[in-house]
Amino acid sequence: MSALATAEARLREAAWLKRAETQAIFAVLDGAAGRTRAVGGVVRDTLLDRHRDNPDIDFATELLPTEVIERARAAGIASYPTGIDHGTITLRLGEVVAEVTTLRRDVETDGRHAHVAFGTDWTEDAQRRDFTLNAIYAEPSGALFDPLGGLDDCLAGHVRFIGEAAQRIAEDGLRVFRFFRFSASHGSETFDPAGLAACAAAVGHLGHLSAERVGAEMTRMLSLPQIAATLRAMTRIGLEPIDEDTLALLKTYERQAGRPQFHGRLALILEHQQADAVQQRWRLSNADIDIALAIKATSELLRAFKVNEAVYRFGDYLGGAIDVAAVLAGWGEAGKVAITEQVDAIDPPKFPVGGRDLLALGMRPGPDLGNVLDRLEAQWVESGFTLDRPALLELAKA
């Protein structure tokens, strides 16, 4: 069976394409007449036999945004003008969410924002996209429309810019980060030479990119199964300031962790970089930074073999912290198993003393009372939770 036949067979069997809601949207937007096609990630990953549960679907259409809205409303499909200035309408039918974007071409771009003109030329629409593997379209029947010959690149895992790489980057500088992300997620961390050279040349001209957009790409990148070689390539061209020690840690983590995680990688990065600086550079949420710092703190306790304290204070972060601790301490699999067994054997009870108990002893409210409670709690944890309430109250008196 040819590559095209295999690809179309996968599309015909794809759950997202066979769904009644998807076919209803196609029907409303003249999909059978070739006026609307699915495109982008859901098509690409179907061709690669990568399953995604209930994926969002991107459609390209010859219909103008106003007509998309009118047709959707007439058919009882919810519509939202989420990006109407750029031709994008979001449709929802049942559990299916679809972004429908009118065919377009860039009239003017500053490397971040583009002014577009709508049209009906499918090849022109494909040529304004980023990589060949993202410019493959699917008909409602599962037939492929591949105006730029992206199927071979897609199946080969070749992440290649459409046309001139420098031009694609000039249109949107974020494509530098997307080049590395897709090379990691779909290219087995191999880099198209022309694309890599264009990214290196663009490094000094990306100051206009917002930290939010860069951070979104980095977050997705750091969540991938394999990323160490990609981060090294990004560092080599000056795109990201990650030191050699951290790169080595990330490589080890990737090799040893069963399932590398974003927060685990972030915790390792924070071993050698200040949290505030990383948060500002990638505009990460406080929650993400707090989780990474908690994993880092838990790892420090585990490496110091303060397992009781790690379990008691950071029970929610132990899974990720064990992998991080193993990397930083140089533990092999036997070391990880040993520390995991210790962690699993501990079920800390509730701390048996509270502020009211100390007030009953005659202590006054205030910072001193809090300090005594903290001291008692630390002693209780250090004892392996064996100090009972009477013993703790005696220590309080002392």
N, C-alpha and C positions, 0 to 999 in steps of 0.2 A: 504494500500500500504506500502510495506517495505521501510526502510530507503534507501536501495540501489536503489529500483525502483523509489522512489521520486527523489533521486539525479540524476539518469540517465535521468529522464524526464526533469528535469531542464536544464541539459546539452544539450539535444536534441533541446530544445526550445531557447537556448541562442543565441542572435543575433550575437555575435562574432564568434560562431562556425558555424552558418549557412551561414555566408558571403561567397560569391564566392571566395574572395581573400584568406581567411583562408583555404578553401577546396582545392584551387589551390596549396598552399604551402604544405599542407598534401600530395597531389597527387605527387608533384615533389619529395618529400622526403619519398616515400613509406609508407605513414601513414596507408593505408588500410592493408598492410602486417604486421603492428605492429612494424615497424622500427622507427617510429617517433610518439611521443605523446605530447600533450599539458600538461603543469605541472605548479604548483605554484599558484600564486595569482589569476590569472584569473579563474582557475579551482576551487580553494577554495571558492572564493566569489560567484561564480555561484552556487555551492552546498548550500551556505548559503542564496541564493536568494538576494544577494547584487548587485544591478545594478551599473555598471560602464560604462560611455559613452566612446565608442571607445577605449577600453583598449589595452595596449601593451600586446602581447602574448608571453609567454615563451614556447619553444619547447625543448624536449630532444630527441636525435636521436642516433641511432647506427652508422650513417654515419660519416666519418671523416670530419673535417672542410674543407679540400681541395675539397672533393666530394660535400659537401653542396654548396660551391662556384660555382663549375663547373655546377652542376645541375641547380642552380638558374640562372646563366648567360644564359644557353641554353634555359631556359624557359622565358627569358626576365624579370626576377625578379632582382631588384637591390640588391647587396650584399656588405657588409662592414665588414672588419676583425676587429671589435671593441675589441675583446678579444681573438684573435686567439691562443695566448699562452696557454690559459685555455680552448680552444675548442669552443669559442663563436663567432658566425657570426650573424650579424644583417641583416635581410632581410626587404625590403620594397616593397609592392605591392599595388598600389593605396594608400588608407588611412591606410592600415594595416601595422604596424611595429611589427616585430617578432624577438626575440632573439633565435637563435638555438644553443644549446650546446650539444656537443658530450658526451655520457655517459662516466663517468670517476670515478676514485678513487684517493684518496690522497696518494701520495708516501711519501711525507715529508711535514711537516708544522711547522711554528715557531709561530703559534698563530695569524699571520697576513697574511702571504703569504703561498700559498700551491703549491707544485710541483705535477702535476697530471699525471696519465697515462690513456689513452683512452681505452675503452672496449666496451663490448656488454651486460654486465650483468645488467639488470634493477634493480634487488634487491640491488646490490652493489651500484648502483647510488643513489637509494633512501636512503640507510643507511648513506650516507655522507652528507645528507641535515640536516637542523637544527631541525625542529619540525614535528611531525607526520602529522599535518594538511597541511603542505606544501609539502608532499611527495605523493600526489595523482595525478594520471595521467589520461588523457582523450583521447580516441580514436577519430578519425574523425567522427565516427557514434554517439558519445555521450556515448559509453560504458566506464565504469570506469576500470582502472587498479590500484589496491590498494595493493601493495605488503607488506606494513607494517601495514595494518589495520588502516589507519589514518582516515577513514570516520567517525567512531563513535566519535573520539576525535573532529573532525571538527564540526560535527553537535551539539555536546555537549558544544562547546566553551572551550575545554580543551587544553591549550597550553602546550604540553609535549615534552621535548627533545627526540630525537630518540636515543635509546640505553642509554648509560651512559651519564648523563648530563655533568659531569666534563670533559669527553673526548671530547664532542662536543664543549665545551667552550675552551678547550686547543687548539683545531684546529683553532678557530677564537674567540678571546676574545670579539669581537663586539656582539656576540650572547647573552651576558649578557644584553645589552641594547635592543636587539631585543626581548628577552624574556619578558621584561617589556612592550615594545611597543605592542607586539601581545597580551599580557595578558589584556591590556587596550582596544585594538581595537576589539579583537575577543573573549576574555575570561571574559568579564564583570568585569574586575579588580579583578578576583580571581586568585590565584597563586598556581601552582602545587608545593606541598611541596618539592619534590626532586629537582625540578628545582630551587626553591627559595634558598634552602640550598646550592646548587652548585654555584649559583650566589654570595651568601654571602661569600663563601669560596674563590671566585676568585677576590674579590674586590681589594685586595692588589697586584694583579699581572696583572693589565691592563695598566700599564704605557706605554706599547709599542703601544697602540692604538693612531692613529692620531686624533688631535682635529677636523679635517674636518669630519672624519667618525662618531665620537661621536656626533658632532654638527648636522650632517644630521639626525641621529636617534632622537636626542632631538627635532629638529624642527618638524619632523613628529609627534612625541609624543605630543608636546605641541599644535598641530593643531587638536587633536582628541576631540570629544564631551565630553568624561569623562576621566580625568587623575589624579585628585587630590589624590585618594587613592593610585594610582600607584607611584606618586611622593613621597608620605609619605613612602611607602614600600622601595623605592630606597634610601631615606634618612636614614631610620632605619638601613639599612645594610652598610651605609657609602659610597654608590655609588655616591650620589650627595649631595653637601653641601647646603641644603635649610633649613633655620631656621623655627622654629615652627610658628612664626607670619606670615611668607610668606605662609606657607602651609595652615594656616587658611584662609588667604585672597583668595588663589586660590580655596579653597573649596567653599567659599561664592560666588566667581565670577562664578564658574561652576553652582551653584544652581540658581543664579539670572539672568545671562546673557542668552538672548534668544539663541544666537549661540556663544559659547565661541570661541575666536580667538587666534591664535598664538601671534600676536603682543600685544593683551590685556594682556595675561598671562605674556609675557615678560616685559611689563610695570610694572606689579605688582612685579615681581621678582626684577626689578631695584629699587623698593622702598627701599630695604634693602641690595642690592649688587651693587657694582660699575660697571658701564657699561663696562669699559675697562676690568675688570676681567672676566665678563660673556662672553664678545666677544672673549677674548683669550681662555677661557676654551672650548667654543663650536665653535670657529672660525666662528662666524656669520659675515655676510656682513655688511658693513657700512650702507647700506640702511635699513636693518632690525633693527639695533640699533637706527638709526635716527627716524624711524617710532615709535618705542617703546618709545623713549624719547619725541617725539612730543605728543603722547597719554598721557604720564605722565604729561607733562607741561599743556596740555589742561585740564586734570583732576584737576590739582591744581587750575587753574583759575575757573573752575566750582564750586569746593568746596568752593572757596572764593566768590562765586556768582558774579564773574566778567565775566558775560555771554557775554556782548558786545565784550570784548577783546578776549574771547575764540572763538567766531564766526568769528571775523575779522581776527585774526592771525592764527587760526588753523581749518578753515572750513572743510578741508579734513579729519580731524581726530575725528570729534565730535561724530560719531556713536559709535566708540570703546571707546572713552573717557567717555561717559556718564555712561556706565556700570562700568568702572574702578572707576570713581568718586563715584558712588553709593556704591561700595564695601568699599572704603576707608573712606567715610563719614558716612557709616551706614544707608544710605537711604533705605527705603522700596520701594515698587512699586509706592506708591503715590508720593514719592519724585522724583523718576525717571520720572514719567509722568509730574510733575510740571516743572522740569528743561528742559525736552524735549519740552514742550509747549513754554517755554521762548526762547529756541534756534530756534524753527521753526518760531517764530514771528519776528525774526531779519533778515533783508536783508541789510547788510551794503553797503553804496554807496562807490564810489571811493574817496579817500582822496583828498580834493580839492586844496591842496597847494603843490608846488614843489620847488626844489632848485632854479629855475629861478625866482620865485616870491621873494625869499629872496635876491637874487642877485640884483633884481630891487629896493629893499629897501636900497641898499648900503652895504649889508654884503659881506664879502670876502669869496672866496672858502676856504674850509678846514674843520678840525674837528669841529670847533665851529658851523659852519653852519649846519653840520649834527646833532649835539647835539640839536640845536634849532628845527630842523625838527622833531626829535624824541620826543621832549617835546610837540610840537604842536599836533603831531599825538596822543600822549597819552591823552592830554586834550580833543581832538576831540572824541576819543573813550569813554572816561569817561563821556562826555556829552550826550552819546547815539547818537552820530553822528549829533547833532543838531547845533553845531558851524559851521557857513558858512564861506566862503572864506574871506570876509571882516573882520569878527570877529577874525579869526585866524591871519590875517595880523596885526591887531591891537595888538594882544597878542605878536606877533613876535617883534613888535617895542618896546614893554614894556620890 
